[in-house]
């Protein structure tokens, strides 16, 4: 890049586009957390009618594992951290 090829208008447009994409990605992430949290709460409420809170939590964890493709790679800690994040958003 030399000094004559610098186009601040183009660079500014690239900056604005990147910023807009970043904002959209953040909103998509929050929406995903919310939907995951809603699903968690619905399943937890369903199980909690019949089982204790701890048992309901375990059954929801099993349900989550059932739907995640790499079941053997997801740990209990990973599920717990994800649930903590989504509950904060939800």
C-alpha positions in Angstrom: 0.0 0.0 0.0 1.4 3.4 -0.9 0.2 6.8 0.1 -1.6 7.4 -3.2 -3.7 4.3 -2.9 -5.2 5.2 0.4 -8.9 5.9 0.1 -10.3 6.9 3.5 -13.9 6.8 2.2 -13.4 3.1 1.3 -11.6 2.4 4.5 -14.4 4.1 6.5 -17.0 2.1 4.7 -15.1 -1.1 5.5 -15.0 -0.1 9.1 -18.7 0.7 9.3 -19.6 -2.6 7.6 -17.3 -4.6 10.0 -18.9 -2.8 13.0 -22.4 -3.5 11.7 -21.5 -7.2 11.2 -20.1 -7.4 14.7 -23.2 -5.9 16.1 -25.4 -8.3 14.2 -23.2 -11.2 15.4 -23.6 -10.1 19.0 -27.4 -9.8 18.6 -27.5 -13.3 17.1 -25.4 -14.7 20.0 -27.8 -13.1 22.5 -30.8 -14.4 20.6 -29.3 -17.9 20.6 -28.6 -17.7 24.4 -32.2 -16.6 24.9 -33.6 -19.5 22.9 -31.4 -22.1 24.5 -32.4 -20.7 27.9 -36.1 -20.8 27.0 -35.7 -24.4 25.9 -33.8 -25.3 29.1 -36.5 -23.7 31.3 -39.3 -25.5 29.4 -37.7 -28.9 29.8 -36.8 -28.1 33.4 -40.4 -27.1 34.2 -41.6 -30.3 32.5 -39.4 -32.6 34.5 -39.7 -30.6 37.7 -43.4 -31.5 37.9 -42.5 -35.1 38.5 -38.9 -35.1 39.8 -36.8 -33.2 42.3 -34.8 -30.2 41.2 -31.5 -32.1 41.1 -33.1 -35.0 39.1 -34.8 -32.5 36.8 -31.5 -30.8 36.2 -29.8 -34.1 35.4 -32.6 -35.1 33.0 -32.3 -31.8 31.2 -28.5 -32.3 30.9 -29.2 -35.7 29.4 -31.7 -34.1 26.9 -29.0 -31.5 26.0 -26.4 -34.2 25.4 -28.9 -36.2 23.3 -29.2 -33.3 20.8 -25.6 -32.3 20.6 -23.7 -34.2 17.9 -20.4 -34.7 19.6 -21.9 -36.1 22.7 -18.6 -37.7 23.9 -16.8 -34.4 23.7 -19.2 -32.3 25.8 -18.5 -32.5 29.5 -20.7 -31.9 32.5 -18.7 -28.7 33.2 -19.3 -27.4 29.6 -23.1 -28.0 30.0 -23.1 -26.3 33.4 -21.3 -23.2 32.1 -23.5 -22.9 29.0 -26.6 -23.2 31.2 -25.3 -20.5 33.6 -24.8 -18.1 30.6 -28.1 -18.8 29.0 -30.0 -18.4 32.3 -28.4 -15.0 32.8 -29.6 -13.9 29.4 -33.0 -15.5 29.7 
